[in-house]
Structure formats: C-alpha cells, structure tokens
Amino acid sequence: MRHDLYIKGVATLVALLFFITSFGQDTARVGQLYREGQRLLLKTGYEKEDMDSAWVIARQIDAYSRSTHYQMGIGIAKLLTAKILNESHRDDGRREVSQEALAILNQYGTPTLQAEALIEVGGTYHNKPADMEKKIFYYKAGAQRYLDIKNYFSAGSMLEYTGELYTISGEYKQALKTMDSALILYKLTGYKRLHYIYSLMGSAYMFMNDFPNALRYNIMAIETGEKLHETSIIMSPIYNRLGMIYFSIDDYPPAMDYFNRGLKIAYLNRDTPSIQTIQMNLAYIYRKTGKYDIALDTIRAAEKFYTHADSDDSSEVATRYLYIYLDKQDYEGAAPYFKRLLSLYNRHPNSPSAAQFSRLALASYLQRTGHVKESIPYLVAAEEETKKREEQITRKVMLYHLFYRADSAMGNVQSALLHFRQYKVFSDSLTNIQKSRQLASLQLQFEGAKKDQDIQLLKQKSALQEASLQKERIFRNVIFAGVCTLLFILALTYNRSRLKQRSNLQLQQKQEEINHQNELLKKLLVEKEWLLKEIHHRVKNNLQIVISLLNSQSIYLDNQDAIDAIRNSQHRMHAMSLIHQKLYQTDNLATIDMSWYIRELVAYMRESFPTETAITFKLQIAPLELDVAQAVPLGLILNEAVSNAIKYAFKGRQEGIISITLITIDDLRRELCIFDNGNGLPPQWNTEENSTLGMSLMRGLSEQLDGTFEVKSRQGTIIRVIFPAAQKEMI
C-alpha cells in the first residue's frame, strides 16, 4: 500500500514539474567558470592557448557579473585576471587588479576567495628589503583567513612560505616561530611531506649558528624525503644544505655523498641553479683533497650552465679556477683567470659578497706571484667592506693571513704583528666553531647508533617471543587435531551403525528434490533482485533526466519566482534520486541507511545554495534503516526545511547553524527535527493561515507518514516530525 502511495507521489511531482517554468542562469555559473579558469592555470607548463582561454573566461565572468549586478562575481573576475598576469609573468597592472579584487572580495567574497586575493597582492612584491614587510603582511593575512575557516593545510602552506621570507630577511627567530606553527597545522591534517619545511628550519638554525639543530633538522628533511621516495626538484637544495653542513666541518666523505645525491636529482629535473651550486661545492672538495684535475673538470661542467658573462656567477667561476691553479702552483695556468677576474671586478658592479670573494682571490694571486705591494689595495678594500657588514669568519681568517704575509714581506713588523693577532683570534674562533660542530655531529651519530642498538634489541626480543608463541601454537594445534580426529572417528562409527542403505537412498532422492527446488528459488530470487535494481536505476535516471531538462529549460526563462520554483523542484527530485541510487548500488533493496542518506543530501544542498553566510551543519543521526515509503517523504521534508533555512533564516548574518537530528523516541516512534538559529518566523505567523507550498508539502508528507508535523519559532525555527516506526522495524 505504501509503495503504491510512493509511486503515486512521484508521478504527481513529476507532472507538476513539467508545468513549472524558470529562467536565466544563477551565480553557480560564475563558480563553474572560475574553476575552469583555475584548471587552465594549474596545468603543467606554460601554454599560450591555455592563457588565452583563461582570459576569455575572465571576461565572461566579468560581463555576466556586471549584467546581473553580482558584485562577488566582479571580484572573482579580477582575481582570475591577476592570476593570469602572474602565470604569464607580467607585472603590468597586476598589483592594481589584485588590490581591486581584494577590495571587492573583502566586502562580498568568501574567506577562501579573500585569502586567494591577499596572496595575489602579496605575490606582486619582490624579495627585496623594501618590499619584504608588505609581502609578509599579505601572506600572513591570507594564512589567517584560512585559519578562520579551519583550512589548516592551506594556512600551513602560507606560514611555511612566510617563514622562508623571514629567513631571507635575516629574522631567523621569527622564521622558526612561524615555521613551528606551520608544522603544527601540517600535523593536524596528517600531511606527511614535511621534508622541505624541515630543511628550511635547518637553514635558519644554521644562520643562527645553532649547529646541532641545523644538522638534526636537515637530517630529518633527508630521511622524510627518502621515506616518501621524493625525487622532485625540492630535494636537490635539501641534499645540498646537508652537504654544506658536513662541508663546513671538513667532513668531506658525507658531504660528497649528499652533494652527489643532490646533483643526480638536479640533472633528473633539469634544475640548472642546483646543478651550478652543487658542482661548485664538489669542485671545492676536490681541490681541498688535492684532486685538481677532477676539480677543473667539475667547474667546466658547471660553467656550461652559466649564461651571463658579466655576473656574480662568472666572477665565482673565474675565482674557483684561479684558486685551483694557485694550489697546483701553476701560475702560468692561473694568469688567464686572474686577468678575467680582474676585468670583471673593474667593469661589473658585483654584489658585496662576490666583490669580497674576488678581492681575496686577486690578492692571493698577486702575493703568490711576487707582487705583494699590488695586493695591498685589494686587502684594504676588503677590510673596509668587513667593517660595513657581517662577514664570514673564514674570509676574515684569509684576509688577515694575507695582510700578515704582505706586511712581513714588506718589512712592516708592527703592522704584521697586529694583523697576525687578528688572524689568530679569528683562526682560533673558527677552530672552536668547527670543533663544536664536530662534537654535535658525533653526538648525533652516537644517538643514531644507540637508537639502532635499541631497535636491534627490540627485534631480538620480538624474535624470542615469536619463537615461544610458535611452540605454544604447535602444541595447541597438535592437541586440537587429536581431539578432532577422535571426534571424527566416533561420529563416523555412530553414523555407520545407525544408517541403513535403504534410508540412504530415500534421503538422497529427497535431497535431490530439495536441491532442485532451491535452485529454482535462487534463480527467481536473483531475477527479482535484478529487476528491482533495474527499476531503481531507471527511476533514478529518469529523475536525473527531468532535473537536467528543467535546468536546460531554466536558461530561456526570465522570471525569478519560476527559477526559484524550479530550483526547489530539482532539489526535491534529487532527494528522491539519492534513495534510488543507494538502492541499486547496494545489495539491500528494501531499506535505506538514513545516516548515509541525510549526510549525502546535506552535502548536496550545501553546494547547491550559494550564500554569503557561513553555515555550519550539525548532524545527530541515529543508526536507522527505513524502507522507501518512509525514506522518501522524510528526504523531501528535510529538503524543504533545510532549503528554507539556507535561503531565509540567515539574511543579514555572517554565520549560522542548522542542526538536524533523527532519533528513536521509543520502540514505536521516531522523530526528525530540523533547527536553525536564524531570524525565526515572522511575528504573528500562523502555520495554518500562512501556508506556503513548502509548508503544505511538508504537512502532506507528514500525514503520508502517519505522523505529526509541528513548526515553532524559538531563537530560530524548529520543525519537528514524529512518525511511527515501520512494521518491518517492529518485527
């Protein structure tokens, strides 16, 4: 009977829908276009056709939004335009359009769109001291927007990048504090790819001269990356950083091992900057270990990747060549590189670091070749630069050693003593730093060895326990097998003594008849289940076709009431469609898991109603399975109540809560309750007198359930339906 009522209800609703008209396109179109534009921008590599298509989409969003006065759509169009300019590496107007997008979306957009706009504005600033404060400000603001909506992964990503910017700015403590926060957020989301942030933290500790933590975090970065089988471009600098740590304490074997691993990945990813850097580091180790020819070959391999003749890189290459030939005492081979370095130093405005490196190399060559007096101007300039900014201690050691040699050669005894004292102070300081770093390295090695020993002991204990358990299992199995064998013999003897040949033949005939009937019944059951699934599948497909036809029809209509009616009808049909979809996808053709169904329906409605209000759904669903005759009316009631709450309950409010409960009152009754903390029903509202289509439909569906329907306004709106348990449930 109920099944017949359900079929009639479906037929009536379908007939009604064919008489409803609608018009236009809603704001969901803007979201679809924006997602398509994003997809084009996120494709690997730069393709002009993709950029052109993205431009077309941005203009479509803008034109449509302006024609419908949809302010958030205008902001989205500007945001997409800013992203296209960024992807196209164009700075013309990018900051202005990003700021315009931010201004609009701050007023009309969602927190996610606001965060994206903040990040786009921040991306228009460079990693220069003058821009860094503003860049960090916008990225931190974007991270906060993500935190507000509990998007912890995106917030963590922005904080990680902000920490890297703090490191570039030299604010190492703030960098570590920010990256610690990012690490906490990553772990909240279960994110495993933490190798890059570990490496960044290791770099910050290295700049702070906290060698133990620098080494620890860089080792963690390598171990995490290798555990994930990471071979992407980010692994090259991670290997290089760890190599540089061992390099700084003259522990060359592990340094070369990490450099070579990083170089392999750099070549795999065609990472030119990493190839250059790592090749230069390897060349230095080969030089320090006396392998001069290999060092020269390594620099030649790196030199192929340098494209600018007058750059800091070219000065570094010439300097590296010069030092190798000086160590070989091949002054004739060093001469061309001295001339090249001198030319670059005189005509190219090097960075302070590169200029300092060049001065020391030029002075070293002049002293080695007997031109001590000519080296003095370079040493004086280097000392002046040291006073202006913090210099690496290794360069200070080299500077004052060259000063001491020059003074000694020229007979300036007093100056030589002064420079020798300075040389010894910095040399002793460097030695102490190296010793402390070596001790830290040994401590970590000891901790690692101790951990390995503990693991080995645990493995041995586990093996012993496993052996003991194995013996117990064998003993238990033997006893069990003996008992089973004895029982089997007794049963067989008892059976043979009682059974007669004639009885066996009769039983066999009866069994064959039973088997035959069972086979027929199985076939009938399979056919019935197949037919039921096919019916549910076709009903679901027909409902989806009707939804699609109505959606197509809505494009050509221009009446907002009609559009709203067709939206409501589509949602009602989707509520029914979900039930049929579940029925043909599972083996249970009789009942619906209401916990699954309500969550799916709520997720669909959350996506279907664009709103500026942040709505939180709280679900309390008892583990109930209802038949179709009850599930469909309940789904339609839920659809009406939630859609009304989304559309009308939170007007003028930024956030709201919709609570849905389905509980068992007792063995005979069930209760569905939908509550929102919105504005409530209008004053003097009378459910009987002010009956809308939605209210009438919910009341009629409640009567179909043989239940009671109640609407109250109390700090929001409460809709309560109490209905009897199905007979099938009570049996």
VOGU-3710 file (C-alpha; in Angstrom, 3 decimals, decimal comma):
1> mrhdlyikgv> 0,000/0,000/0,000  2,736/2,437/0,983  4,715/1,517/-2,103  1,673/2,415/-4,234  1,334/5,751/-2,424  5,004/6,443/-3,062  4,656/5,706/-6,808  1,615/7,985/-7,000  3,520/10,733/-5,159  6,420/10,525/-7,579
11> atlvallffi> 4,095/10,625/-10,583  2,261/13,651/-9,169  5,515/15,569/-8,510  6,893/14,807/-11,985  3,657/16,017/-13,579  3,816/19,193/-11,507  7,422/19,891/-12,510  6,626/19,828/-16,212  4,288/22,770/-15,693  6,856/24,917/-13,835
21> tsfgqdtarv> 8,946/27,414/-15,834  12,225/29,131/-14,982  14,732/31,497/-16,500  18,332/32,694/-16,609  21,489/31,359/-15,059  22,297/31,627/-11,371  25,512/32,521/-9,680  26,676/28,887/-9,808  27,732/29,656/-13,387  30,393/32,077/-12,104
31> gqlyregqrl> 31,789/29,388/-9,812  31,953/26,884/-12,668  33,745/29,358/-14,950  36,208/30,305/-12,201  37,059/26,654/-11,533  37,649/26,090/-15,243  39,962/29,131/-15,348  41,840/27,793/-12,327  42,222/24,415/-14,009  43,826/26,030/-17,067
41> llktgyeked> 46,266/27,993/-14,908  47,275/24,961/-12,843  48,172/22,812/-15,850  51,843/21,834/-16,023  53,947/24,190/-18,126  53,031/27,436/-19,829  50,843/27,204/-22,910  49,669/30,358/-24,695  46,427/28,653/-25,741  45,590/27,951/-22,084
51> mdsawviarq> 46,298/31,554/-21,122  44,135/32,841/-23,974  41,285/30,573/-22,877  41,671/31,776/-19,292  41,478/35,414/-20,498  38,224/34,627/-22,310  36,789/33,038/-19,141  37,778/36,068/-17,022  35,996/38,397/-19,451  32,918/36,146/-19,476
61> idaysrsthy> 32,744/36,208/-15,668  33,112/39,994/-15,625  30,479/40,594/-18,327  27,958/38,210/-16,769  28,508/39,563/-13,239  28,123/43,174/-14,318  24,954/42,400/-16,260  23,447/40,750/-13,168  24,999/43,207/-10,661  26,737/40,269/-8,962
71> qmgigiakll> 29,498/42,028/-7,015  31,323/38,891/-5,856  31,492/37,753/-9,490  33,183/41,034/-10,459  35,756/40,436/-7,719  36,293/36,849/-8,920  36,883/38,089/-12,478  39,560/40,493/-11,219  41,144/37,779/-9,078  41,341/35,417/-12,055
81> takilneshr> 42,844/38,237/-14,149  45,550/38,794/-11,516  46,364/35,071/-11,510  46,630/35,050/-15,308  49,054/38,009/-15,208  51,112/36,176/-12,592  51,188/32,932/-14,593  52,123/34,921/-17,733  54,993/36,635/-15,825  53,516/40,073/-16,472
91> ddgrrevsqe> 53,733/42,870/-13,907  51,792/45,474/-15,907  48,764/46,299/-13,795  48,961/43,081/-11,775  49,173/44,807/-8,390  46,341/47,215/-9,181  43,940/44,497/-10,342  44,903/42,312/-7,331  44,140/45,155/-4,944  40,822/45,820/-6,692
101> alailnqygt> 39,908/42,133/-6,358  40,825/42,212/-2,649  38,727/45,337/-2,018  35,623/43,776/-3,625  36,040/40,303/-2,130  36,688/41,697/1,367  33,153/43,087/1,147  31,313/40,416/-0,836  33,522/37,330/-1,092  34,038/34,160/0,915
111> ptlqaealie> 37,053/33,760/3,270  38,692/31,428/0,752  38,439/33,995/-2,049  39,677/36,699/0,317  42,710/34,560/1,189  43,473/33,981/-2,506  43,231/37,723/-3,187  45,568/38,543/-0,271  48,108/36,038/-1,584  47,898/37,526/-5,083
121> vggtyhnkpa> 48,542/41,035/-3,735  51,475/39,736/-1,676  52,900/37,999/-4,748  53,268/41,358/-6,537  56,028/42,354/-4,092  59,608/41,138/-4,574  62,015/39,529/-2,114  63,829/42,830/-1,647  64,258/44,580/1,704  61,978/47,437/0,609
131> dmekkifyyk> 59,131/45,040/-0,324  59,581/42,284/2,234  57,495/43,773/5,069  54,427/44,247/2,846  54,834/40,835/1,236  54,963/39,122/4,626  51,954/41,141/5,827  49,706/39,967/2,979  50,810/36,327/3,210  50,220/36,236/6,975
141> agaqryldik> 46,785/37,801/6,447  45,995/35,101/3,848  47,091/32,403/6,307  44,785/33,886/8,961  41,805/33,780/6,568  42,451/30,076/6,008  42,737/29,541/9,771  39,377/31,257/10,286  37,658/28,603/8,165  39,808/25,773/9,598
151> nyfsagsmle> 41,590/25,126/6,291  44,700/24,077/8,174  46,673/22,752/5,209  46,441/25,989/3,202  47,187/28,036/6,323  50,245/25,867/6,986  51,495/26,304/3,404  51,268/30,093/3,669  53,003/30,133/7,052  55,765/27,900/5,689
161> ytgelytisg> 56,405/30,344/2,848  56,213/33,300/5,265  58,860/31,611/7,418  61,086/31,306/4,358  60,646/35,054/3,718  61,636/35,796/7,325  64,775/33,697/6,770  65,638/35,692/3,646  65,167/38,889/5,691  67,512/37,620/8,400
171> eykqalktmd> 64,744/37,404/11,041  65,649/33,847/11,995  63,837/33,602/15,342  60,605/34,850/13,786  61,165/32,453/10,873  61,442/29,468/13,233  58,409/30,568/15,245  56,330/30,867/12,061  57,504/27,522/10,670  56,790/25,818/14,016
181> salilykltg> 53,178/27,000/13,659  53,086/25,682/10,073  54,428/22,340/11,273  51,667/22,040/13,893  48,996/22,743/11,261  50,511/20,197/8,857  50,467/17,523/11,543  46,821/18,338/12,368  45,923/17,467/8,770  48,099/14,336/8,671
191> ykrlhyiysl> 50,332/15,867/5,994  53,464/13,738/5,530  55,579/15,746/3,046  57,456/17,723/5,681  60,966/17,453/4,216  61,050/20,952/2,739  59,950/22,721/5,926  62,458/20,672/7,947  65,176/21,818/5,553  64,105/25,477/5,859
201> mgsaymfmnd> 64,219/25,218/9,643  67,661/23,634/9,411  68,837/26,598/7,316  67,502/29,089/9,871  69,294/27,277/12,683  72,481/27,273/10,595  72,292/31,042/10,143  71,840/31,347/13,928  74,990/29,208/14,430  72,889/26,562/16,190
211> fpnalrynim> 74,760/23,719/14,521  73,185/20,744/16,391  69,639/21,759/15,438  70,733/22,675/11,917  72,194/19,203/11,449  69,229/17,490/13,140  66,554/19,203/11,035  68,432/18,711/7,768  68,845/15,004/8,525  65,105/14,836/9,312
221> aietgeklhe> 64,438/16,512/5,948  66,507/13,911/4,078  65,006/10,960/5,969  61,448/12,213/5,392  62,043/12,836/1,680  63,679/9,451/1,118  60,927/7,665/3,068  58,403/9,201/0,646  60,642/8,303/-2,342  60,753/12,009/-3,217
231> tsiimspiyn> 62,670/12,820/-6,430  61,236/16,251/-7,234  63,192/19,480/-7,675  62,987/20,442/-3,984  65,251/17,539/-2,944  68,362/18,998/-4,669  68,719/22,029/-2,350  67,874/19,821/0,653  70,741/17,445/-0,137  72,970/20,446/-0,858
241> rlgmiyfsid> 72,204/22,057/2,525  73,096/18,908/4,441  76,239/18,503/2,332  77,239/22,085/3,188  76,899/21,338/6,924  79,388/18,467/6,694  81,466/20,575/4,318  81,716/23,320/6,990  83,435/20,902/9,429  85,744/19,491/6,721
251> dyppamdyfn> 83,977/16,108/6,885  84,250/15,560/3,154  83,023/11,930/2,585  79,419/12,514/3,783  79,476/15,978/2,203  80,371/14,479/-1,197  77,762/11,750/-0,757  74,959/14,288/-0,212  76,252/16,590/-2,966  76,242/13,705/-5,453
261> rglkiaylnr> 72,722/12,660/-4,456  71,518/16,229/-4,912  73,327/16,533/-8,247  71,662/13,378/-9,554  68,203/14,739/-8,758  69,127/18,183/-10,139  70,060/16,627/-13,506  66,903/14,488/-13,403  64,757/17,621/-13,029  66,983/19,877/-15,189
271> dtpsiqtiqm> 67,392/22,166/-12,193  70,096/24,493/-13,540  70,687/26,609/-10,385  71,149/23,493/-8,232  73,473/21,920/-10,823  75,664/25,053/-10,777  75,756/25,326/-6,982  76,442/21,654/-6,266  79,110/21,363/-8,985  80,952/24,321/-7,447
281> nlayiyrktg> 80,773/22,729/-3,990  82,121/19,434/-5,326  84,937/21,267/-7,106  85,966/22,878/-3,811  86,163/19,476/-2,087  88,211/18,015/-4,946  90,549/20,990/-4,682  90,919/20,644/-0,886  91,708/16,932/-1,255  94,316/17,549/-3,964
291> kydialdtir> 92,291/16,197/-6,918  92,959/19,255/-9,060  92,181/17,791/-12,491  88,812/16,444/-11,308  88,112/19,827/-9,708  88,807/21,591/-13,040  86,570/19,165/-14,938  83,793/19,712/-12,398  83,966/23,501/-12,784  83,954/23,162/-16,584
301> aaekfythad> 80,782/21,041/-16,311  79,148/23,718/-14,143  80,330/26,550/-16,411  78,207/25,232/-19,291  75,072/26,291/-17,420  76,101/29,931/-16,874  74,529/32,203/-19,467  75,561/35,730/-18,352  79,161/36,728/-18,996  79,174/39,721/-16,618
311> sddssevatr> 77,598/38,312/-13,474  78,500/37,245/-9,966  78,431/33,657/-11,220  81,129/34,406/-13,810  83,277/36,017/-11,103  82,829/32,929/-8,932  83,853/30,618/-11,785  86,997/32,648/-12,507  87,844/32,671/-8,770  87,437/28,901/-8,465
321> ylyiyldkqd> 89,720/28,307/-11,450  92,282/30,725/-10,025  92,490/29,023/-6,636  92,899/25,568/-8,182  95,831/26,686/-10,328  97,375/28,525/-7,355  97,149/25,354/-5,233  98,760/23,440/-8,100  101,452/26,185/-8,184  100,725/26,518/-11,888
331> yegaapyfkr> 100,946/30,300/-12,055  101,034/30,327/-15,836  97,707/28,461/-15,918  96,332/30,837/-13,285  97,240/34,013/-15,226  94,298/33,994/-17,715  91,802/33,572/-14,894  93,446/36,370/-12,918  93,015/38,672/-15,918  89,392/37,573/-16,410
341> llslynrhpn> 88,573/38,096/-12,722  90,307/41,483/-12,687  88,330/42,578/-15,759  85,026/41,503/-14,188  85,914/43,193/-10,900  86,778/46,510/-12,584  83,869/46,776/-15,001  80,981/44,895/-13,379  79,155/46,082/-10,221  79,421/42,851/-8,237
351> spsaaqfsrl> 77,343/42,164/-5,153  79,220/42,880/-1,871  79,764/39,174/-1,242  81,035/38,456/-4,768  83,266/41,556/-4,713  84,804/40,433/-1,413  85,425/36,957/-2,796  87,124/38,495/-5,854  89,365/40,814/-3,781  90,766/37,957/-1,719
361> alasylqrtg> 91,385/35,843/-4,832  93,149/38,709/-6,641  95,322/39,444/-3,580  96,205/35,729/-3,236  97,373/35,549/-6,842  99,452/38,754/-6,570  101,192/37,549/-3,421  101,905/34,098/-4,849  103,446/35,636/-7,958  105,635/38,090/-6,006
371> hvkesipylv> 103,532/41,250/-6,487  102,917/41,767/-2,789  102,618/45,550/-2,891  99,934/45,399/-5,586  97,795/43,152/-3,322  97,519/45,803/-0,568  94,691/47,908/-2,175  92,503/44,814/-2,510  93,122/43,837/1,123  92,369/47,364/2,351
381> aaeeetkkre> 89,125/47,408/0,341  88,219/44,001/1,755  88,855/45,192/5,328  86,670/48,259/4,752  83,859/46,033/3,473  84,224/43,838/6,587  83,558/46,871/8,769  80,354/47,692/6,862  78,678/44,288/7,147  78,960/40,951/8,879
391> eqitrkvmly> 81,467/38,785/7,026  82,039/35,037/7,069  84,681/34,100/9,611  86,572/32,007/7,034  87,035/35,110/4,891  88,249/37,103/7,891  90,835/34,407/8,594  92,001/34,520/4,985  92,006/38,351/4,877  94,237/38,843/7,934
401> hlfyradsam> 96,517/35,996/6,932  97,092/37,733/3,577  97,636/41,044/5,431  100,198/39,372/7,709  102,081/37,867/4,748  102,092/41,183/2,895  103,341/43,115/5,956  106,033/40,520/6,618  107,243/40,610/3,012  107,382/44,433/3,047
411> gnvqsallhf> 109,095/44,633/6,453  106,184/46,277/8,316  106,828/44,442/11,583  104,359/46,304/13,806  101,539/46,007/11,272  102,448/42,357/10,695  102,136/41,632/14,450  98,776/43,406/14,614  97,410/41,514/11,646  98,855/38,236/12,945
421> rqykvfsdsl> 97,000/38,719/16,254  93,760/39,347/14,342  94,452/36,309/12,193  94,987/34,127/15,285  91,836/35,423/17,006  89,639/34,572/14,027  91,555/31,359/13,313  91,075/30,142/16,892  87,413/31,157/16,761  86,972/29,192/13,526
431> tniqksrqla> 88,698/26,184/15,076  86,410/26,331/18,108  83,343/26,569/15,884  84,496/23,569/13,840  85,237/21,549/16,990  81,827/22,319/18,486  80,179/21,348/15,209  82,194/18,133/15,047  81,132/17,323/18,613  77,494/17,955/17,674
441> slqlqfegak> 77,900/15,672/14,651  79,443/12,949/16,803  76,641/13,340/19,355  74,014/12,841/16,663  75,908/9,827/15,326  76,053/8,391/18,847  72,326/8,963/19,333  71,649/7,297/15,983  73,868/4,316/16,851  72,181/3,976/20,258
451> kdqdiqllkq> 68,766/4,081/18,609  69,864/1,377/16,151  71,079/-0,783/19,070  67,748/-0,331/20,857  65,908/-1,308/17,697  68,116/-4,402/17,313  67,439/-5,420/20,927  63,709/-4,982/20,400  63,899/-7,124/17,267  65,738/-9,866/19,178
461> ksalqeaslq> 63,150/-9,777/21,992  60,387/-9,907/19,412  62,027/-12,913/17,728  62,272/-14,769/21,059  58,649/-14,030/21,884  57,600/-15,172/18,421  59,521/-18,451/18,843  57,824/-19,067/22,198  54,410/-18,316/20,731  55,156/-20,619/17,804
471> kerifrnvif> 55,877/-23,508/20,160  52,648/-22,859/22,039  50,702/-22,762/18,778  52,206/-26,073/17,619  51,361/-27,767/20,940  47,826/-26,394/20,891  47,299/-27,441/17,257  48,505/-30,992/17,962  46,034/-31,360/20,835  43,234/-29,830/18,783
481> agvctllfil> 43,977/-32,133/15,823  43,944/-35,198/18,121  40,613/-34,260/19,640  39,117/-33,570/16,207  40,359/-36,917/14,892  38,875/-38,766/17,853  35,547/-36,976/17,457  35,509/-37,725/13,753  36,105/-41,463/14,344  33,365/-41,598/16,956
491> altynrsrlk> 30,933/-39,758/14,714  31,733/-41,980/11,753  31,242/-45,148/13,814  27,971/-43,884/15,231  26,753/-42,895/11,770  27,632/-46,210/10,168  25,884/-48,165/12,903  22,613/-46,277/12,516  22,279/-45,709/8,816  20,828/-48,299/6,509
501> qrsnlqlqqk> 21,234/-48,498/2,770  17,542/-48,082/2,094  17,340/-44,934/4,242  20,321/-43,505/2,414  18,631/-43,957/-0,972  15,401/-42,309/0,252  17,271/-39,395/1,768  19,294/-38,969/-1,381  16,158/-38,744/-3,524  14,575/-36,226/-1,171
511> qeeinhqnel> 17,773/-34,202/-1,130  17,858/-34,063/-4,905  14,297/-32,782/-4,970  15,114/-30,158/-2,360  18,230/-29,081/-4,250  16,242/-28,741/-7,438  13,648/-26,570/-5,704  16,402/-24,478/-4,097  17,999/-23,838/-7,465  14,678/-22,692/-8,893
521> lkkllvekew> 14,118/-20,419/-5,908  17,630/-18,955/-6,214  17,064/-18,156/-9,880  13,754/-16,500/-9,089  15,343/-14,511/-6,257  18,234/-13,345/-8,464  15,827/-12,301/-11,196  13,657/-10,437/-8,680  16,651/-8,596/-7,206  17,924/-7,738/-10,698
531> llkeihhrvk> 14,524/-6,416/-11,714  14,245/-4,323/-8,542  17,704/-2,862/-9,078  16,873/-2,090/-12,690  13,663/-0,352/-11,620  15,502/1,759/-9,057  18,233/2,524/-11,578  15,760/3,632/-14,221  13,741/5,704/-11,767  16,953/7,404/-10,654
541> nnlqivisll> 17,994/8,017/-14,275  14,559/9,369/-15,177  14,669/11,743/-12,225  18,117/12,942/-13,274  16,873/13,450/-16,849  13,973/15,527/-15,568  16,389/17,580/-13,445  18,600/18,152/-16,478  15,625/19,062/-18,697  14,402/21,553/-16,123
551> nsqsiyldnq> 17,882/23,016/-15,817  18,051/23,416/-19,599  14,604/24,968/-19,670  15,577/27,496/-16,984  18,139/29,081/-19,314  15,413/30,540/-21,559  13,115/31,919/-18,882  13,189/35,274/-17,134  11,005/35,051/-14,046  12,752/34,776/-10,674
561> daidairnsq> 9,777/33,109/-8,977  9,769/30,478/-11,692  13,506/29,950/-11,257  13,098/29,507/-7,527  10,277/27,047/-8,094  12,326/25,012/-10,496  15,296/25,030/-8,095  13,093/23,719/-5,312  11,675/21,052/-7,581  15,154/19,980/-8,708
571> hrmhamslih> 16,241/19,631/-5,098  13,159/17,551/-4,274  13,842/15,269/-7,183  17,485/14,955/-6,202  16,365/13,939/-2,693  14,365/11,084/-4,241  17,111/10,281/-6,732  19,615/9,692/-3,935  17,396/6,985/-2,462  17,083/5,099/-5,728
581> qklyqtdnla> 20,804/5,472/-6,353  21,580/3,905/-2,967  19,097/1,069/-3,530  20,550/-0,075/-6,849  24,157/0,338/-5,696  23,812/-1,948/-2,672  22,608/-5,462/-2,026  19,904/-4,250/0,359  16,927/-3,410/-1,865  14,407/-2,839/0,911
591> tidmswyire> 15,830/-0,233/3,299  17,932/2,952/3,287  20,728/3,797/5,748  19,431/7,202/6,911  22,795/8,279/8,314  24,372/7,981/4,849  21,332/9,440/3,088  20,975/12,565/5,248  24,700/13,334/5,095  24,708/12,996/1,283
601> lvaymresfp> 21,587/15,168/0,976  23,022/17,880/3,241  26,334/17,872/1,321  24,422/18,324/-1,946  22,330/21,196/-0,578  25,378/22,918/0,913  26,886/23,034/-2,591  23,602/23,945/-4,315  22,839/27,170/-2,445  25,486/29,876/-2,860
611> tetaitfklq> 25,302/32,153/0,152  27,436/34,771/1,827  26,601/33,283/5,230  28,985/30,671/6,670  26,531/27,937/7,630  27,581/25,072/9,920  25,618/21,833/9,785  25,378/19,738/12,959  24,061/16,227/12,406  22,878/13,748/15,036
621> iapleldvaq> 21,555/10,748/13,148  20,645/7,520/14,888  21,678/4,312/13,105  18,313/3,754/11,424  17,381/1,925/8,248  13,983/2,879/6,831  12,042/1,489/3,914  11,481/3,539/0,758  7,928/4,512/1,728  9,271/6,334/4,808
631> avplglilne> 12,696/7,455/3,481  11,284/9,414/0,519  8,827/11,605/2,499  11,486/12,209/5,153  14,011/13,207/2,473  11,537/15,636/0,901  10,662/17,149/4,285  14,358/17,549/5,070  14,960/19,112/1,649  12,180/21,690/2,173
641> avsnaikyaf> 13,214/22,576/5,716  16,946/22,951/5,007  16,451/24,876/1,749  14,086/27,315/3,517  16,611/27,757/6,336  19,506/28,409/3,937  17,516/30,892/1,844  15,651/32,850/4,508  16,864/32,141/8,046  20,227/33,946/7,976
651> kgrqegiisi> 19,609/37,073/5,922  21,933/39,868/7,059  24,033/37,449/9,158  27,598/36,242/8,566  27,202/32,789/10,084  24,577/30,368/11,216  23,925/26,830/12,423  21,488/24,263/11,076  21,016/21,240/13,352  19,439/18,009/12,068
661> tlitiddlrr> 18,552/15,132/14,389  16,888/11,809/13,666  16,320/9,816/16,834  14,342/6,897/18,223  11,858/8,092/20,858  10,771/4,583/21,818  10,058/1,228/20,150  7,040/2,663/18,307  8,049/6,236/17,384  10,814/8,069/15,536
671> elcifdngng> 11,479/11,831/15,476  13,048/14,088/12,805  13,947/17,608/13,996  15,434/20,461/11,931  16,521/23,528/13,899  18,225/26,745/12,745  19,421/29,622/14,924  18,353/32,162/12,315  15,900/35,038/12,392  12,885/32,803/13,090
681> lppqwnteen> 9,382/33,038/11,659  7,757/36,454/11,198  5,669/37,786/14,110  2,055/36,644/14,171  2,956/33,680/11,927  0,172/31,136/11,760  1,090/27,788/10,254  -2,470/27,132/9,096  -3,167/30,590/7,654  0,294/31,360/6,183
691> stlgmslmrg> 0,705/28,073/4,402  3,252/28,125/1,571  3,833/25,388/-0,955  6,804/24,124/1,086  4,786/24,056/4,313  1,877/22,344/2,618  4,195/19,792/1,097  5,862/19,042/4,461  2,485/18,746/6,196  1,141/16,460/3,478
701> lseqldgtfe> 4,277/14,291/3,585  3,996/14,053/7,392  0,419/12,824/7,002  1,623/10,290/4,431  3,976/9,016/7,158  1,008/8,816/9,591  2,979/11,305/11,669  2,567/14,729/13,272  4,067/17,957/11,904  4,995/20,889/14,139
711> vksrqgtiir> 6,666/24,291/13,418  7,836/26,632/16,189  9,836/29,873/16,306  12,130/29,866/19,358  15,534/31,593/18,968  15,289/30,427/15,391  12,947/27,939/13,745  12,205/24,340/14,826  10,472/21,855/12,556  9,584/18,537/14,206
721> vifpaaqkem> 8,061/15,448/12,600  7,126/12,484/14,808  6,183/9,354/12,898  5,574/5,700/13,760  8,156/3,007/13,202  7,524/0,863/10,154  6,017/-2,557/10,789  9,162/-4,143/9,388  11,216/-2,362/12,047  8,992/-3,509/14,903
731> i> 9,018/-7,196/13,976
//
